[in-house]
């Protein structure tokens, strides 16, 4: 069943970084926007704004949830432009404001000027979106505290094509716009590929010269889980590293993956996605070599391992996709705690065969 826009908002809200450091180095190219301290404070303000923004979506999302398509049941990627167009429109407006907005009045406002991009058919945001969709998005953002001086959003049909200049402000904390602009600039200028929704997650790591150790990103990502589950995940993360696996982080379409590889080949993946939540997928290829050890595992895990991985349809297990092509996946939630020792023993057996 398709997740609703409210469920998507709840999911992203819990991906927002909770503990952004007070001090971290800002990439030199971003220092033209403002001083480093203002950028850091701006990112904090933008994170706080997003909490408010998602609260509004959770409260009123049913009014704006007009899906045209539904993702596959086992899909991890969430293309919001396709499946959640309202949020996709707002994400595009955020990007336009951050990219095209010029700081004025000591940086407390961002100014958009249509003369900067006079292409036919474009609006003040330089977007190929229907005027009706832009107005709908601006009215929602206005409810979230962002002011747009230069267009009458209370009018029955605001005349968007005639708007030549627009002043954008956020009275609750003007530095929020500095944070938005810094994040958007980082996304465009620092070649952060495959993460067009970085703004929606307020990923401050993009502002740094070095994204740092994957473990720090993992700790942030695991924050919504219980303490015991977080400890389990961090423990096996360290065990993978001790076994000489390399960990890389990939984010795309709000799908976060911690990929553990050995000699360039993926072995294990820790996944976080809207449709499938938190889980760990192991591409187990040596189970026949430790069958005796598997017999000691819980019945649930034995059945999981026995199914193997790969396309369930091709293996004759089902007449449709069962998600098996993504590896043998076990949920990373409280249900794993009762069998955590078996899961760790299973991982260890497989790693010993590498």
Buried (B, 14 or more C-beta within 10 A) or exposed (E): EBBBBBBBBBBBBBBBBEEBEEEBEBBEEBEEBBEBEBBBBBBBBBBBBBEBBBBBBBEBBEEBBEBEEEBEEBBBBBBBBBBBBBBBBBBBBBBBBBBBBEBEEEBBBBBBEBEEBEEEEBBBBBBEBEEEBBBBBBEBBEBBBBEBEEBEEEEEEBEBEEBEEBBBBBEEBBBBBBBBBBBBBBBEEBEBEEBBBBBBBBBBBBBBEEBEEBBEBBBBBBEBBEEEBBBBBBEBBEBBBEBEBBBEBEBBBBBBBBBBBBEEEBBBBBBBBBBBBBBBBBBBEEBEEBEEBBEEBEEEBBEBBEBBBBEBBEEEEEEEBBBBBBBBBBEBEEEBBEBBEBBBBBBBBBBEEE
